Amino acid sequence: MDKQMSHALSLHIVAAVLIGGVAASAATMIGTNPPVEPLTRERIALLPSKERSAWLEYLERSQRQRQADKDALQAELKSAGMEKATEPPHGFSARSIPLDRDAAWYASADARHIADVIVSFQTPAGGWGKNMDMSKETRRPGEAFTPGNLSRFLAPGDFDAPLEPEWNYVGTIDNDATTTQMNFLAKVIAAAGARDRTAYVAAFLRGMDYLFLAQFPNGGWPQVWPLEGGYHDAITYNDDAMTQVVELMGHAADGRDEFSFVPKNVRMHAAASFARGIRCILASQIVVNGVATVWPQQDDPLTLKPESGRNYEPPAQCAGESASLLLLLMNDLPHPTAAELRAIRSAAAWFKKTAIYGQSYQRGPDGRQLAASPGAGPIWARYYQIGKDIPIFADRDKSLHDNVNELSKERRNGYSWYSPESKRALDRFDTWSAEHPETK
């Protein structure tokens, strides 16, 4: 066994021991969150020979585009006589890009201004950065494509430390980025006259090309593209990132309502992309002792094994994102295959099994804590230990715990460790089951 293969194997053994091993007694540290391997030529070389060329081409395409994006910004800086890029307005993109207004509003001057800002901040690759206020001014030459997104809590060896701090999240599907911009553009396009939408249509179609190019050979999407390393290279369900991309592909493929402007060739490409995304979702469903359960927050792109994210995000079964995936499968597959039916029913069974009653996640004098609450529920933990179906938690120091009350106050207050939101998926499953009765 060569050094690279040995290293890859040892990491997966560590993860298996930490996540699949026997939990210690209550209120005790049970392990350490394992690191993540980025997508590299060395790892691709370990694949079966028939799979290597597609992955190598993908990696090289990413590297070329990353350099092209950098070169474009440098050319702007040189032309403007600037040495350093200025930073755009910081904010939560989804709040400055409303998708819930009535159709007439998207023909307004306010909507068109946001659309113009969106077009101006599209990266050369065709995507968008995250955490930007897109209700402000359009992008100026020499302005960065995305604001600084560095964590305030970085420590040596932190999983969230980027390889290039000045080039971070330049093109991403994290925090609703790219999909939100594209859905907004589609609404403005539908409301605009034929002569007033040319720039918006062009930007939307460039966004589609961006997502097509970012899709992995196995159908998944990374959090950031062009790739930037670390957990950002993983297939990302976190914050419903890939779920939103697959939904967008489905809408573009249908070509109905605000997506009626999408050309036929793009619709066909979107339909193929949607199908590949669904196959990846089914392939990455976690199976324990032959029984399918739910999904992790992120997967290794080559092995489809659950991987860590940030220091406090372990490889585990993830309730919130899995509920969104389950809703996607139920809502966007009108004629599910036998495999899709099994995936849906298995995930719903897991949610029923792991629901928590009689407890709530409450705010107290020492921060949020899990406490007894007669009659409360159901709620679900964010993460469950694979093979045990018991809640697990992690802190900024990468320590794993089986009791949320052990975490630092900052992490207990700053993360959604328990939530009732998964009930939406079970409620939908009740009606979906009636529409798709099991046959004996």
C-alpha positions as CSV (number, residue, x, y, z in Angstrom):
1,M,0.0,0.0,0.0
2,D,1.5,3.4,-1.0
3,K,1.8,6.4,1.3
4,Q,-1.2,8.3,-0.1
5,M,-3.6,5.3,0.1
6,S,-2.4,4.5,3.6
7,H,-3.1,8.1,4.7
8,A,-6.5,8.1,3.2
9,L,-7.4,4.8,4.8
10,S,-6.1,5.8,8.2
11,L,-8.3,8.9,8.1
12,H,-11.4,6.9,7.3
13,I,-10.5,4.5,10.1
14,V,-10.3,7.4,12.5
15,A,-13.6,8.7,11.4
16,A,-15.2,5.2,11.8
17,V,-13.9,4.8,15.3
18,L,-15.0,8.2,16.4
19,I,-18.4,8.1,14.8
20,G,-19.3,4.5,14.7
21,G,-17.7,3.4,17.9
22,V,-19.3,2.7,21.3
23,A,-20.2,6.0,23.0
24,A,-18.8,6.6,26.4
25,S,-20.9,7.2,29.5
26,A,-23.1,10.3,29.6
27,A,-21.6,13.7,29.9
28,T,-18.1,12.9,28.7
29,M,-15.9,13.7,25.7
30,I,-16.1,10.9,23.2
31,G,-13.5,11.8,20.6
32,T,-12.1,14.4,18.3
33,N,-13.5,15.6,14.9
34,P,-11.3,14.2,12.2
35,P,-9.8,16.4,9.4
36,V,-10.9,16.4,5.8
37,E,-8.9,15.7,2.6
38,P,-9.4,18.0,-0.3
39,L,-9.8,16.9,-3.9
40,T,-6.2,16.3,-5.3
41,R,-4.5,14.6,-8.2
42,E,-2.9,12.2,-5.7
43,R,-6.3,11.1,-4.4
44,I,-7.7,10.8,-7.9
45,A,-4.8,8.5,-8.9
46,L,-6.1,6.0,-6.4
47,L,-9.4,5.6,-8.2
48,P,-10.1,2.8,-10.7
49,S,-8.5,3.7,-14.0
50,K,-11.8,4.2,-15.8
51,E,-12.9,6.9,-13.4
52,R,-9.7,9.0,-13.3
53,S,-9.9,10.9,-16.5
54,A,-13.3,12.6,-15.7
55,W,-12.0,13.6,-12.2
56,L,-8.7,14.9,-13.5
57,E,-10.4,16.9,-16.2
58,Y,-12.7,18.4,-13.5
59,L,-9.9,19.3,-11.2
60,E,-7.9,20.9,-14.0
61,R,-10.9,22.9,-15.2
62,S,-11.4,24.2,-11.6
63,Q,-7.7,25.2,-11.4
64,R,-7.8,27.0,-14.7
65,Q,-11.0,28.9,-13.8
66,R,-9.7,29.9,-10.4
67,Q,-6.6,31.4,-12.0
68,A,-8.8,33.1,-14.6
69,D,-10.9,34.7,-11.9
70,K,-7.9,36.0,-10.1
71,D,-6.4,37.3,-13.4
72,A,-9.6,39.2,-14.1
73,L,-9.5,41.0,-10.8
74,Q,-5.8,41.8,-11.1
75,A,-6.4,43.3,-14.6
76,E,-9.1,45.5,-13.1
77,L,-6.8,46.6,-10.3
78,K,-4.0,47.4,-12.8
79,S,-6.3,49.4,-15.0
80,A,-7.6,51.4,-12.1
81,G,-4.2,52.0,-10.7
82,M,-5.1,50.2,-7.5
83,E,-2.9,47.8,-5.4
84,K,-5.6,46.2,-3.3
85,A,-9.2,45.3,-4.0
86,T,-11.9,47.2,-2.0
87,E,-14.4,45.2,0.0
88,P,-18.1,45.2,-1.0
89,P,-21.0,45.7,1.5
90,H,-21.3,42.8,3.9
91,G,-24.7,41.4,4.7
92,F,-26.8,38.3,4.4
93,S,-27.6,37.9,0.7
94,A,-31.0,36.3,1.1
95,R,-32.3,39.2,3.1
96,S,-31.3,41.7,0.4
97,I,-32.6,39.6,-2.4
98,P,-36.3,38.9,-1.7
99,L,-37.9,35.9,-3.4
100,D,-41.4,36.2,-1.8
101,R,-42.9,39.4,-3.3
102,D,-45.8,39.4,-5.6
103,A,-45.0,39.0,-9.3
104,A,-45.7,42.7,-10.1
105,W,-43.0,43.9,-7.7
106,Y,-40.3,42.3,-9.8
107,A,-41.0,44.8,-12.6
108,S,-40.3,47.7,-10.2
109,A,-37.3,50.0,-10.1
110,D,-36.3,48.6,-6.7
111,A,-36.2,45.0,-8.1
112,R,-34.3,46.0,-11.2
113,H,-31.7,47.8,-9.1
114,I,-31.1,44.6,-7.1
115,A,-30.9,42.7,-10.4
116,D,-28.3,45.2,-11.7
117,V,-26.3,44.8,-8.5
118,I,-26.5,41.0,-8.9
119,V,-25.3,41.1,-12.5
120,S,-22.4,43.4,-11.6
121,F,-21.1,41.0,-8.8
122,Q,-21.2,37.8,-10.9
123,T,-17.8,36.3,-10.9
124,P,-15.9,35.6,-14.2
125,A,-16.7,31.9,-13.6
126,G,-20.4,32.8,-13.5
127,G,-21.2,32.3,-9.8
128,W,-21.6,34.6,-6.8
129,G,-19.9,35.0,-3.4
130,K,-21.8,34.9,-0.1
131,N,-22.8,37.2,2.7
132,M,-23.2,40.3,0.5
133,D,-25.8,43.1,0.7
134,M,-27.0,43.3,-2.8
135,S,-29.4,46.2,-2.3
136,K,-26.5,48.8,-2.3
137,E,-24.5,50.0,-5.3
138,T,-23.3,48.1,-8.3
139,R,-19.8,46.7,-8.2
140,R,-17.0,49.1,-9.0
141,P,-13.8,48.2,-11.0
142,G,-11.3,46.8,-8.5
143,E,-13.9,45.8,-5.9
144,A,-13.7,42.3,-4.6
145,F,-16.2,39.8,-5.8
146,T,-17.1,38.9,-2.2
147,P,-16.6,40.5,1.2
148,G,-14.3,39.0,3.8
149,N,-15.8,35.8,5.2
150,L,-13.1,34.8,7.6
151,S,-14.2,33.3,10.9
152,R,-13.6,35.4,14.0
153,F,-12.6,32.3,15.9
154,L,-9.7,30.9,13.8
155,A,-7.0,29.0,15.7
156,P,-4.0,27.1,14.5
157,G,-5.1,24.0,12.5
158,D,-8.7,25.3,12.3
159,F,-10.7,23.5,9.6
160,D,-12.1,26.9,8.6
161,A,-8.8,28.5,7.8
162,P,-8.6,29.1,4.0
163,L,-5.5,28.4,2.0
164,E,-5.7,31.9,0.7
165,P,-7.5,34.3,3.1
166,E,-7.8,37.0,0.4
167,W,-9.5,34.6,-2.0
168,N,-12.3,32.9,0.0
169,Y,-15.8,31.8,-1.1
170,V,-15.3,33.4,-4.6
171,G,-18.2,31.5,-6.2
172,T,-20.2,29.4,-3.8
173,I,-23.6,27.8,-3.1
174,D,-23.1,28.3,0.7
175,N,-25.5,30.5,2.6
176,D,-28.0,30.5,-0.3
177,A,-25.5,32.1,-2.7
178,T,-25.8,31.7,-6.5
179,T,-29.1,30.0,-6.4
180,T,-30.8,33.0,-4.7
181,Q,-29.3,35.4,-7.3
182,M,-30.5,33.1,-10.1
183,N,-34.0,32.6,-8.8
184,F,-34.3,36.4,-8.3
185,L,-33.1,37.1,-11.9
186,A,-35.7,34.6,-13.2
187,K,-38.4,36.5,-11.5
188,V,-37.2,39.8,-12.8
189,I,-36.9,38.4,-16.3
190,A,-40.5,37.1,-16.2
191,A,-41.7,40.6,-15.2
192,A,-39.6,42.5,-17.7
193,G,-40.4,43.4,-21.3
194,A,-38.5,41.5,-24.0
195,R,-36.2,44.4,-24.6
196,D,-35.4,45.1,-21.0
197,R,-34.1,41.7,-19.9
198,T,-31.2,40.9,-22.1
199,A,-28.5,41.5,-19.4
200,Y,-30.5,39.5,-16.9
201,V,-31.0,36.5,-19.2
202,A,-27.3,36.5,-20.1
203,A,-26.3,36.5,-16.4
204,F,-28.8,33.7,-15.6
205,L,-27.5,31.5,-18.4
206,R,-23.9,32.2,-17.3
207,G,-25.0,31.0,-13.8
208,M,-26.4,27.8,-15.3
209,D,-23.1,27.2,-17.1
210,Y,-21.3,27.8,-13.8
211,L,-23.4,25.2,-12.0
212,F,-23.0,22.7,-14.9
213,L,-19.2,23.1,-14.7
214,A,-19.2,22.9,-10.9
215,Q,-21.1,19.6,-10.8
216,F,-18.8,16.6,-9.9
217,P,-18.6,13.6,-12.2
218,N,-20.7,11.7,-9.7
219,G,-23.5,14.3,-9.7
220,G,-22.7,16.2,-6.4
221,W,-21.7,19.8,-6.0
222,P,-18.9,21.3,-3.8
223,Q,-19.6,24.1,-1.5
224,V,-17.1,26.4,-3.4
225,W,-16.2,26.4,-7.0
226,P,-13.6,26.8,-8.4
227,L,-12.4,24.6,-5.6
228,E,-10.5,26.1,-2.7
229,G,-9.6,23.1,-0.7
230,G,-10.5,21.7,2.7
231,Y,-14.1,20.8,3.5
232,H,-15.2,23.3,0.8
233,D,-14.4,20.5,-1.7
234,A,-16.9,18.1,-0.2
235,I,-20.3,17.4,-1.6
236,T,-22.3,19.9,0.5
237,Y,-25.8,19.4,1.9
238,N,-25.1,21.8,4.7
239,D,-27.5,24.8,4.7
240,D,-29.4,23.0,1.9
241,A,-26.7,24.1,-0.5
242,M,-26.9,21.2,-3.0
243,T,-30.6,20.7,-2.4
244,Q,-31.2,24.2,-3.7
245,V,-29.1,23.6,-6.7
246,V,-31.0,20.4,-7.6
247,E,-34.3,22.2,-7.1
248,L,-33.1,25.0,-9.4
249,M,-32.1,22.5,-12.1
250,G,-35.5,20.9,-11.9
251,H,-37.3,24.2,-12.4
252,A,-35.0,25.2,-15.2
253,A,-35.6,21.8,-16.9
254,D,-39.4,22.2,-16.6
255,G,-39.2,25.6,-18.2
256,R,-42.5,26.7,-16.7
257,D,-43.6,30.0,-15.1
258,E,-40.7,32.4,-14.6
259,F,-38.3,29.8,-16.2
260,S,-40.2,29.8,-19.5
261,F,-37.4,31.9,-21.0
262,V,-34.8,29.1,-20.6
263,P,-33.7,27.8,-24.0
264,K,-34.5,24.2,-24.9
265,N,-30.8,23.1,-25.0
266,V,-30.2,24.5,-21.5
267,R,-33.4,22.9,-20.3
268,M,-32.2,19.5,-21.6
269,H,-28.8,20.0,-19.9
270,A,-30.6,21.0,-16.6
271,A,-32.7,17.9,-16.8
272,A,-29.6,15.7,-17.1
273,S,-27.9,17.6,-14.3
274,F,-31.0,17.2,-12.1
275,A,-31.1,13.4,-12.7
276,R,-27.4,13.1,-11.8
277,G,-27.9,15.1,-8.7
278,I,-30.7,12.8,-7.6
279,R,-28.6,9.7,-8.2
280,C,-25.8,11.2,-6.1
281,I,-28.3,11.9,-3.3
282,L,-29.5,8.3,-3.3
283,A,-25.9,7.0,-3.5
284,S,-24.9,9.0,-0.5
285,Q,-27.7,8.0,1.8
286,I,-26.1,6.5,4.9
287,V,-26.7,2.7,5.2
288,V,-26.2,1.0,8.6
289,N,-26.3,-2.8,8.7
290,G,-28.1,-2.9,5.3
291,V,-30.7,-0.3,6.3
292,A,-30.8,3.1,4.7
293,T,-31.1,6.0,7.1
294,V,-30.6,9.7,6.2
295,W,-27.7,11.9,4.9
296,P,-24.6,13.6,6.4
297,Q,-23.9,17.3,6.2
298,Q,-21.2,16.8,3.7
299,D,-19.6,13.8,1.8
300,D,-16.1,13.1,0.5
301,P,-16.5,13.7,-3.3
302,L,-14.6,10.5,-4.2
303,T,-15.8,8.0,-1.6
304,L,-19.2,9.4,-0.7
305,K,-18.3,8.9,2.9
306,P,-19.5,11.4,5.6
307,E,-16.9,14.0,6.3
308,S,-16.3,16.8,8.8
309,G,-17.0,20.4,8.0
310,R,-16.0,23.1,10.4
311,N,-14.3,22.2,13.8
312,Y,-17.8,21.6,15.4
313,E,-19.4,19.8,12.4
314,P,-18.7,16.1,12.6
315,P,-19.3,13.3,10.0
316,A,-22.7,12.2,11.2
317,Q,-26.3,11.7,10.3
318,C,-27.7,15.3,10.0
319,A,-31.4,15.8,10.7
320,G,-32.0,19.3,9.3
321,E,-30.4,18.9,5.9
322,S,-31.8,15.4,5.6
323,A,-35.3,16.7,6.1
324,S,-34.8,19.1,3.2
325,L,-33.5,16.3,1.0
326,L,-36.5,14.1,1.9
327,L,-38.8,17.0,1.0
328,L,-36.9,17.4,-2.3
329,L,-37.4,13.7,-3.1
330,M,-41.1,13.8,-2.3
331,N,-41.9,17.0,-4.0
332,D,-39.7,17.0,-7.1
333,L,-40.1,13.4,-8.2
334,P,-43.7,12.9,-9.5
335,H,-43.0,9.4,-10.7
336,P,-40.4,8.0,-8.3
337,T,-38.5,4.8,-9.2
338,A,-38.4,1.8,-6.8
339,A,-35.0,3.0,-5.5
340,E,-36.4,6.5,-4.9
341,L,-39.4,5.1,-3.1
342,R,-37.1,3.0,-0.8
343,A,-34.9,6.0,-0.1
344,I,-37.9,8.2,0.9
345,R,-39.5,5.5,3.1
346,S,-36.3,4.7,4.8
347,A,-35.5,8.3,5.6
348,A,-39.0,8.9,7.0
349,A,-38.6,5.8,9.2
350,W,-35.4,7.1,10.6
351,F,-37.0,10.4,11.5
352,K,-39.8,8.6,13.3
353,K,-37.2,6.5,15.2
354,T,-35.0,9.4,16.3
355,A,-37.7,12.0,17.3
356,I,-37.2,13.4,20.8
357,Y,-40.1,14.1,23.1
358,G,-40.4,15.7,26.5
359,Q,-37.3,17.9,26.1
360,S,-36.6,21.4,24.7
361,Y,-33.5,23.5,23.9
362,Q,-34.0,26.5,26.2
363,R,-32.3,29.7,27.0
364,G,-31.1,30.0,30.6
365,P,-28.8,32.2,32.7
366,D,-25.8,30.1,31.5
367,G,-26.8,30.0,27.9
368,R,-28.9,27.6,25.9
369,Q,-29.3,24.1,27.4
370,L,-31.3,20.9,26.8
371,A,-33.9,20.6,29.6
372,A,-36.9,18.4,30.5
373,S,-40.1,19.8,29.1
374,P,-43.1,17.5,29.7
375,G,-45.3,17.4,26.6
376,A,-42.8,19.1,24.3
377,G,-41.7,17.7,21.0
378,P,-40.9,16.3,18.6
379,I,-37.5,17.8,18.1
380,W,-34.4,16.4,16.5
381,A,-30.7,16.9,17.3
382,R,-28.6,18.4,14.5
383,Y,-26.2,15.4,14.5
384,Y,-26.7,11.7,15.3
385,Q,-23.9,9.1,15.8
386,I,-23.8,6.8,12.8
387,G,-24.7,3.3,13.9
388,K,-26.1,4.4,17.3
389,D,-28.7,7.0,16.3
390,I,-27.9,9.0,19.4
391,P,-27.2,12.8,19.4
392,I,-23.6,14.0,19.2
393,F,-22.1,17.4,19.5
394,A,-18.7,19.1,18.8
395,D,-17.0,22.3,20.0
396,R,-14.6,24.7,18.4
397,D,-11.7,22.7,19.8
398,K,-12.9,19.7,17.7
399,S,-13.9,17.8,20.8
400,L,-16.9,15.4,20.3
401,H,-19.5,15.1,23.1
402,D,-22.7,13.2,23.7
403,N,-24.2,15.9,25.9
404,V,-24.9,19.4,24.4
405,N,-24.7,21.0,27.9
406,E,-20.9,20.2,27.9
407,L,-20.2,22.5,25.0
408,S,-18.8,26.0,25.4
409,K,-21.4,28.7,26.0
410,E,-20.4,30.3,22.6
411,R,-21.2,27.1,20.7
412,R,-24.3,26.3,22.7
413,N,-25.7,29.7,21.9
414,G,-24.3,30.0,18.4
415,Y,-25.6,26.8,16.6
416,S,-28.9,25.1,16.1
417,W,-28.2,21.9,18.0
418,Y,-31.9,20.9,18.3
419,S,-34.8,21.9,16.1
420,P,-38.4,20.9,15.4
421,E,-38.1,21.8,11.7
422,S,-37.8,18.1,10.5
423,K,-41.5,17.6,11.4
424,R,-42.3,19.4,8.1
425,A,-40.9,16.4,6.3
426,L,-42.8,13.9,8.3
427,D,-46.0,15.8,7.8
428,R,-45.4,15.8,4.1
429,F,-44.6,12.1,4.2
430,D,-48.1,11.4,5.6
431,T,-49.7,12.8,2.4
432,W,-47.0,11.5,0.2
433,S,-47.6,8.0,1.5
434,A,-51.3,8.2,0.6
435,E,-50.2,9.2,-2.9
436,H,-47.7,6.4,-3.2
437,P,-49.1,3.4,-1.2
438,E,-46.8,0.4,-0.7
439,T,-47.7,-2.6,-2.8
440,K,-47.5,-6.0,-1.2
